C-alpha cells in the first residue's frame, strides 16, 4: 500500500510539473511575440522617417542647385 501512495504522488507531481511548464512556455511565447511586434513597429517608423528626411534633403539640394541631378 505504501508503494501505491508513492506512485500516486509521483504521477501527481509529474502532471503538475508538465502543466506548469506548458503555462510558462505559453507566457514566454506571448512575450516574445509582443516584443517582435514592438520592434517591427519601431523599425517601420524609423525607416519611414529616414526616407522622408532623405527626400527632404534631396528637394532642398534641388531647390538650391538645379544641376544637382
Buried (B, 14 or more C-beta within 10 A) or exposed (E): EEEEEEEEEEEEEEEEEEEEEEEEEEEEEEEEEEEEEEEEEEEEEEEEEEEEEEEEEEEEEEEEEEEEE
